[in-house]
Amino acid sequence: MKKAAILLAAVALFACSQSLAAEGKKLDKAAHEQNKAVELLQKAATQGDAEAQGRLGFMYLTGKDVPIDDVKAFQWLQKAAAHGNAYAQYNLGSMYASGKGVTKDEAEAFRWFQKAASQGIVQAQYILRAKDVELLQKAAAKGDATAQNSLGVMYDTGDGVPKDDAKAVEWFQKSATQGDPKAQHNLGVMYADGKGIRKDETKAVEWFQKAAAQGYTASHYNLGMMYADGRGTQKDEAKAVELWQKSASQGLAQSQYNLATMYADGIGIPKDEGKAIEWFQKAAVQGIVQAQYNLGSMYANGQGVPRDNVRAYAWINLAASQGVAKAAEMRDYIKKWMTTEQQIQAQKLSSELFAKMPKK
């Protein structure tokens, strides 16, 4: 019995030795293949392959398949980054930021993060945005009105910071009281909409007036809307027209459209269809869809201009393609009165107009 037990033990030991030997061979083979892969990568990197340089730099940085070596990581990442490799640029920025493998240099880190961010590396974009917020907060805390307004916009939109309407109002107020017209306008919007502060249309009008007095175009438009609707102030359509004329002449498309409707209907100003055509045209070429439809309708009916089915069709076709109600019906009606040649001209003109529209 003892001999049998010893024999069995020997067999078990022999079997275990065979298993360890097989496992060792697998490990040796894997190590050989790994070394071969690193060798090939190094060869490609030495020959100037930017992707290989970037991968090799990352491997030395993280210790993947090679021992960690910050100096070598920096050397290879620097080469790859110089060749435009976006990931290498980001990793190189990280090394400069932390001082790994190179003397810490925030300016250089920022430069490489900018390059990586411009190529779409999201992590770099986040870092830069966070840096922007940090710098803005420092400037805003020192009383910089522009920085205060910018910070307010960021809190209002949630761009780079958590959205917080109350904080947005806080920063807009600081900047607005220093006379910044953008902040005055933004604060007016917050009061008008009741965002981050109790809704107060009278206060909204006050801040829009301050910004408008400094020539701020958007406030001319908003203040005009308040006068037109009698919100926060006594209704005064003539005053609305006056304000929209200012912002319309400065190129604000929505004011151009509003002014055109006032001329078309004779509200707040004597009716003048020629002027209505002029302002609808300006708004239409800037992409105001309803202006395109109204302009087409006026050409179709000969209001303010000689009747012109080609132009009518072209403008209404643009509006129809953008979902304006009844535009398709109006277009098909006009088409009945057009020759085949006129239809071709109208389609061509519509395509040309669409090509010139500002891209959204």
ABEGO torsion letter per residue (X at the ends): XAAAAAAAAAAAAAAAAAAAAAAAAAAAAAAAAAAAAAAAAAAAAAAGBAAAAAAAAAAAAAGBGBBBBAAAAAAAAAAAAAAGBAAAAAAAAAAAAAGBGBBBBAAAAAAAAAAAAAAGBAAAAAAAAAAAAAAAAAAAAAGBAAAAAAAAAAAAAGBGBBBBAAAAAAAAAAAAAAGBAAAAAAAAAAAAAGBGBBBBAAAAAAAAAAAAAAGBAAAAAAAAAAAAAGBGBBBBAAAAAAAAAAAAAAGBAAAAAAAAAAAAAGBGBBBBAAAAAAAAAAAAAAGBAAAAAAAAAAAAAGBGBBBBAAAAAAAAAAAAAAGBBGAAAAAAAAAAABBAAAAAAAAAAAAAAAAABBBX
